[in-house]
Amino acid sequence: MDKAKDMHEIDIEMVEMTLDVVKYAINRITNTNPELGKPKKEEELRELVGETITGTGIGGEKAFAMFKEVFVKATVPIDHPRHLAFVPAAPTRAAIMFDLVTSASSIHGAYWMEGAGGIFCENEAMKWLVSLTGMPAPAFGVFTSGGTAANLSAMVAAREKWRRHPQNQNKKGLMVTSIGAHSSIKAMAKVIDVDVLLIETEDAISGDSLSQKISGLSAQERARVFAVVATGGTTNAGIIDDLDGIATVCEKEQLWFHVDAAYGGGALAAPSVRSLFKGIERADSVTIDPHKWLFSPYDCGAVIYKNPEEAKEAHAQEGSYLEIFKDEGAHGFNPSDYQIQLTRRLRGLPLWFSLATHGTEKYAWAVEQGISLANAAGRFISEHPLLELVRPPSLSCVLFRRVGWSADAYRNWTYDNHNAGFALVTPTKWKTSEGYETVARFCFINPDTTHKDITDILKSME
Ligand SMILES: *Cc1c(COP(=O)(O)O)cnc(C)c1O
């Protein structure tokens, strides 16, 4: 038997399997109330399914049945309307559907030579993202696997630019950010081996607090500072730093100004809060995760550069077998030149299709829903005798406390709701002058979440 042929052959069984899979996908795409699954121990899963990878294969039918009956039930659907933990997601049906098409189309997304049509579509969506930031031409960006990869790509571009000065060639870089910044900033600083200087506040950093931090440095330390990372919507609390004030300091001090708006970036589309982001248009680079608040399926992040040529100098890969991509005949925009990844899927394509389908106004509406759900939750909490807001809702995040609860009580509440298949809502910590306090947190993304969902969850704390 010709094994290679066999594996790619289309026979009646493969066609039936394809129909089954598509039917399942359609059911899932149209199901607005999916089961809230929960994790099982690895041993439990093993016991339920046995060996799945064998020399001769267990067959697609069996593997798919396992997926439907066992594996998917051990996962939490990120778009469940009562999934309000971490940063949930709510990809549009159009975007999910087109994710299937993107896979089926087998397009290489690194180089224009192979991916032109698809990259064109991605760039249409990117143009809209750039327009949301207000960054002037030639600002442009690329889609990445997420906010972490986008932040890393921006930090590499910033560090490379700084390193090009002969006096910086042997120095270890130093970045300034705040403790409200996302964990990926510190993690990626390790990857590029630079130090991080933290401004000790979870609240918004102002231009003044940044100036103070910088002027407190020794001359030696000051000479190592190459970038400032501000946050456009902290992941924990939705707080937006004073971007305009920080931009002014960065210009004066000649520092790269990165805005991490991985979570909050979607809110640039929301007229009610857009003014809070004033100054983002002055950034050298911006991270936005469409897979968070712009309703794309995983994974889809984006990094935008004020001057894409600077990113290209840092990221374009050289290789004899890659040279043809840079040839005039293959000319065009090569996404691999602007971020850390070479081979890439066209992960911006689902966003493009959804934007093309619905129009940008629907996006503005859907983001506003998250904000108004947060405000409604804020009202319900204020009116509740056992609950208190820790701070006013910001963007779509709400931090609140249950009077009298210990950290254990919050944890048990999380597990009880999850085990009951009712909701996934998790505690977080909030830093005060007395240290860290455990509190409850909502993050709203899904416009299908209802007021009743919120009040039912609050009731579970009584
Ligand atoms: C989620 C988040 C990230 C990380 O993004 P991933 O897509 O999970 O890699 C970075 N920064 C902020 C502010 C975030 O909210």
Ligand as a Chemical Component Dictionary entry (heavy atoms), coordinates in Angstrom:
data_LIG
# 
_chem_comp.id                   LIG 
_chem_comp.type                 NON-POLYMER 
_chem_comp.pdbx_formal_charge   0 
_chem_comp.three_letter_code    LIG 
# 
loop_
_chem_comp_atom.comp_id 
_chem_comp_atom.atom_id 
_chem_comp_atom.alt_atom_id 
_chem_comp_atom.type_symbol 
_chem_comp_atom.charge 
_chem_comp_atom.model_Cartn_x 
_chem_comp_atom.model_Cartn_y 
_chem_comp_atom.model_Cartn_z 
_chem_comp_atom.pdbx_ordinal 
LIG C1 C1 C 0 -3.496 39.716 27.752 1  
LIG C2 C2 C 0 -2.476 40.752 27.808 2  
LIG C3 C3 C 0 -1.189 40.505 27.322 3  
LIG C4 C4 C 0 -0.754 39.166 26.821 4  
LIG O1 O1 O 0 -1.428 38.853 25.650 5  
LIG P1 P1 P 0 -1.506 37.346 25.108 6  
LIG O2 O2 O 0 -2.376 37.502 23.919 7  
LIG O3 O3 O 0 -2.123 36.549 26.211 8  
LIG O4 O4 O 0 -0.137 36.907 24.792 9  
LIG C5 C5 C 0 -0.284 41.535 27.346 10 
LIG N1 N1 N 0 -0.620 42.740 27.834 11 
LIG C6 C6 C 0 -1.850 43.012 28.313 12 
LIG C7 C7 C 0 -2.154 44.384 28.826 13 
LIG C8 C8 C 0 -2.822 42.022 28.315 14 
LIG O5 O5 O 0 -4.042 42.287 28.787 15 
# 
loop_
_chem_comp_bond.comp_id 
_chem_comp_bond.atom_id_1 
_chem_comp_bond.atom_id_2 
_chem_comp_bond.value_order 
_chem_comp_bond.pdbx_ordinal 
LIG C1 C2 SING 1  
LIG C2 C3 SING 2  
LIG C2 C8 DOUB 3  
LIG C3 C4 SING 4  
LIG C3 C5 DOUB 5  
LIG C4 O1 SING 6  
LIG O1 P1 SING 7  
LIG P1 O2 DOUB 8  
LIG P1 O3 SING 9  
LIG P1 O4 SING 10 
LIG C5 N1 SING 11 
LIG N1 C6 DOUB 12 
LIG C6 C7 SING 13 
LIG C6 C8 SING 14 
LIG C8 O5 SING 15 
# 
